[in-house]
Amino acid sequence: MKYGLASVTFRGRGWREVLAVARGCGLGGVEWGGDIHVPPGEALLAREVSQATADAGLAVLSYGSYYRLGGGEPFGPVLETALALRAGTVRVWAGAKGSAQYTAGEREQAISDARAVAGMAAAHGVTVAFEYHPNTLTDTAASALALLAAAGRGVRTYWQPNPRLTHGQNLNALAAVLPWLENVHVFHWAPEGARLPLEDGAPQWQAYLELAEGHARAALLEFVRGDDPAQCARDAACLTRLRTL
């Protein structure tokens, strides 16, 4: 499992600065976000970022798109950009509202879309993986599992803890999705959403990482306290230390 940085952690900084932070933190790669740093449809930029990432001795760990299942937007520009970026994984969002709000018809539409985009990506050797997030069809382990099973082969998922759940509940959720696990987003937040140093959640994260080892391709730091590169470096050091325990 590689350790990297999600570029959305530093939305206010240019991609070159993000690359410098990731390298300075001793991380192995970057998940390049599609909202700011590498927007869909900008293949020339994607190729430039890809080459710069390789030149820095880092890997492109994934393309963090903001494509949402069932939203009606074209997936072609997202896939084209992922290919130019040389990303083997494209993250997509499992809809735009909580799973309990979906009608049966809306859920089927999302499943159909998941199958379609996964097929398009697979034809180019790219994996589609769902963001695991509140207010989507992956807001609970049960809903995520139902979506993964219905979407079929070739579809995988990210995972991240829900700060409003207990450590035991989060461990159970992670265990449930392990067969489909692609990447993990790493952060430590208080239940009300305050960002905390990763060190404060070290015991929990050691358990998560031990469980995910051998299943996830990458663990990606995301949204550090104060959007501070120095805090990112401390969190990266904590993440690396946990691996050696």
N, C-alpha and C positions, 0 to 999 in steps of 0.2 A: 504494500500500500504506500503510494507516494503521498507526501505532505505538500500542500500548496496554498495559494491565496486566491480567493474569489475577488475579482477586480472591482466588483460592486462595493466592496468595503471602502474604497476610496473613489467614490463617484465624482468628487470635486477635484480630482487630480487627473492629469493627462495620462495616457497609457504608458508613456515612457517613464513617468514617475512611479506608476504602479509596478512596472517591471523592475525598476531600481529598488523599490521597497522589498519586493519578493526575493530578489537576489541578496539584498543586504540582510534579510532575515534568515538566510540559509535554507530557504524552502526549495522544493524540487520543481515547481511549476506554477502555472496560473490557469484558473478558469476565467476566460475572457467573457465579460458580460455584453449582451446585445443591446442594452439600453443606452449606454454612453460610449464605451470604449471601442466597440466593434459592431456598429449597427448593421442589421440585415440589409443585404443588397450592396454593401460596400466591399466588393471582392478585392479591389486593389489595396485598400487599407488592411483588410484581413491578411493578405499575403505579406504586407510589410510588417505587421505585428507578429505574424508567425515566424518570419525570418529573424526578427529582432529577438524574439523569445529564444529561438534556437541558438543564436549568437551569444546570448547571455548564459548559455549552458542550462537552460530551463526547458521544461516540456509544456506544451499546450495540453492541459489536462481535460478540458471540455469547453464547449461553447454554451454559455448560460443565456439561452434565448428567453424571450418573453412571449413566445407563441403560446396561445391558450386554446386548448381543445374545445371544439364546437364554436369558436368565435367567428368563423367564416373568413379569416385572413388567409392569404396564400402562404404555403410552407416553402415553396420553391426558393425565394430569396434567403430564407433562414438556412436551408440546406446548402445552397450555393456558397454562402458565407462560411459555413462550417467547413466545407471542403477546401476553400481557399485558405482558411486558418489552419488546416490540417488537424482538425479536432476529430477524435474518434467517437466522441459522445456529444449529443445535443440535448440539453435540458429543455423540457417544455413544461408548461403549467397545466395542471389537470382541471381546467375550467376557471371560472371567475366567481364562484360563490360556494358556500358551504354544502357539503354532501347532503345534508338533511333537506336542503332547499330544492334539490333536483327532482324534477318529475321523471317518470320512467322513460318518457320519450326523449327528454334532454340527456339523460344518462346514456341512452342508446346512441344518440347523436355523437356524444363525446367518445364513446367506445369506437364507433365507426371511424371517427377522425383519427383516433389513436392508431387504429390498424392501418389507415391510409398513410399517415406520415411515417410510421415505423417501416412500412413497406418501401416507401420512397427512399428513406435513409439507408435501409439494409441493402438496397440495390447498389449503393456506393460504399458499402462496408462501414457504415456509421450506425451507432446505437442511439435510440431515443430513450431517454430516462425522465421520469416525472419528478418535478419538484415536490417535495413532501412538506406540505404547508397548510396552516389553517385557512379556512374559507375557500377550499378547493375540494375536489373529489379524493384527495389524499389527506384530509384533515383528521382521519382516524385510521388506525391500522386495518380495521375491518373493511372500510370503504376502499382503501388503497388496494387491499388484497383482491377485492371483487373486481376492481378496475383492471388490475394486472392480469388476473385470470381470464377476464373477458377479452382483453386486448390481444392476447395470444403471444406467440413466440417473438422474441426479438425486442420486447419492451421491458425496460428495467426501471428502477426508481432510485432516487436519492433518499436520504433520511437525515432528519435533524430532530433534536429534542424539543418538546413543547414545554416552555417554561412554566405553564400552568398545571402540568402533570407532575406526579411524584417521580422520583428516580426509578422506582420499581416499575411504574407504569410505562415510562419511557424505555426501559430495558426490554419489557415485554413487547412493546411496539417494534423495536429494532429487531428483536428475535423473530418476530412474525414475518418481516419482509426480507430477511437475510438471503433467501434463495434468489431474490430479484435485485439485490443491492448493487448499485453501481458506484456511487460516491456518497460521502458524508459531509455535511456542512457543520463546521465546528465553531461554537460560540458558547458563552455562558452569560445568561441573562437572569435577572430577578423575575418573579412571577408577573410583576406589573410592567416589565419590559425594560427596566434599567440595565444598561450594559455593564458587566462586571469583568474583572481580570479573569482569564482562563484559569489561573492558579487557584482562584477561589472555588472552582468546580473540578479541581484535579482528580479527586477520588471518583466522582461520577464519570469523568471522561476517560479515566483509565479503564473502567468497566466497559464503557461503550466501545472503546478502541480494541480492547481484547476480544470483544464479541464480534466486531466487524472485521478483524484481521482474517485474511484469507477469502473474504467475500467482496469487500469494497476495493475499487481501484485506487481511490484517492480520498484523503481527508483534507478539506479545504477550509482554512480560516476565513471567517466572515464577520463583518460588523464589529470591530474592536471598540473598546471604550474610548470615547472622545474623538473617534476617527483619527487616532494618533499613531503615526508610524512607529514611535518608540514603544507604545503599548503593543503594537503588532509584533515587534521584535521580542518583547517579553512573552507574549502569548505563543509565538513560534518556538521560543526556547523551552517553554513549558510543554508544548506538544511533543517536541523532540525528546525531552526528558522522560515523558510518560511512556514512550515507546521502549525505553531501555529498562524500565522497572520490572 
